[in-house]
């Protein structure tokens, strides 16, 4: 497992360098190498998760270090799926470093003893955190796309065909990908909150305790629900949607760490 773990980190770091090389020099062979390295990192990452599951009989979502490790895997997985439709090559220059950072931080965090729950509770807890991780990964991609959107929009408004303008895709493509991430992430976030409430009922005897974790989780859901409603009902897109997505993800990150550190 340690060899696969080291291979995962090495591939993600090398892929990050490759994607940044593509952004700088715009050479497709460089992009292909970076993409292959990212796939290699994702496959070795998947191998580590499977080996850990067969070794300790639980998906690695039990603590902050495991959750960050699995989050890095989920971000890359969501990105690779979205690439099938959008082919947003420059986004890899942000996704690969984010995955590498998540895995590296996870590797240096202390590893507490694994909590042993009754089977049903363990399954609910795993499903609860697992769906949240998938939703967070989709929102993380939307956050990165939102940043690229604002950068490209500024370049267009300033009428400067500079470094980013020539390397970033159209605003329409960025907005479309951000919307797809929202459509994918919101149901996962909703499922995560619902299963979390069920797990709380089984463990604490109540669905909702109105603690700071629950309150911020509710705020996060409301922000993304409002954004999704405005996009579907009012036709929000572009700058407003990008800014709202960024704000929502910042709240989500705060809620994420509050869940484990609070």
C-alpha positions, 0 to 999 in steps of 0.5 A: 500500500505504501508503494501505491500511496507514494506513486499516487503522490508522485503522479499527481505532482508530475501531472500538475507540472505537466498541466502547468507546462501545457498552460505555458507552452500550449503543446498538446503532447505535454497535455497528453503526458499530463493527462496520462499521469493524472489517470495513473495517479487516479488508478493508484489512488483507487488501488490504495482505497480498495486495499484499505477497504479489504484490510480494515473493512471500511471505506476511508471516510472515518476521520479528517485524514481519510476524508481528505484522502478520499476527497482528493480521489473524488475531485480527480474522478469528477474531473475525469468524468467531466472531461469526456463532455467538456474537454476543458484541458487547462482545468487540470492545472488546478485540479491536479495540484488540489488532488496532490495537496489533499493527499499530501496533507492527509499523509501528514495528519495524525491517524486516530484509532478507527471508530468501531460502530455497529454495522448499520450505523457504520454503513449510514455514517459511511454513506453520509460522509461519502455522499458529502465528499462526492458533492464537495468534489463537484462543488470544488470543480465548480469553484475552480471553473468559477475562478477561471470564468472571472479571470476570462471575463476580466480579460474580455472586458479589459480587451486584453488578449493576454496570457489567460485570454489565449489559454482559457476556453469561452465563457459559455463553456465555462458557465456550462461546466459550472452548471453541470457541476452544480447539478451533480453536486447538489443532490449529493449534498442533499443526500449527505445531509439527509443521511447525516440526520438519520445517523444522528437520530440513530446515535443521538436520538434526534434528527437535528440538534441545532449545533453550529455544525448543523447550522452551517450545513443548512446554510451551505445547502440553502446557498446552493439551493438558491443558486440552483433555483436562480439558474433554473427559474430565473436564468442566472448565468455568467458572473453572478453564478460564478461569484455565488458558486465561489461564495458557496464553496467557501462556506462549504469548506468552512463547514467541512473542517468544522465537522471534523475540528469543531 
